[in-house]
């Protein structure tokens, strides 16, 4: 059974990885848009 503290700890760990994943995803899309604008 998860306690409230362990649930909050798990949420904070996942939100940290989620924000890092979002940053990498935005970086990849930005690079794609930049290369597309150079090609066109």
Order of alpha helices (4+ residues) and beta strands (2+ residues): alpha
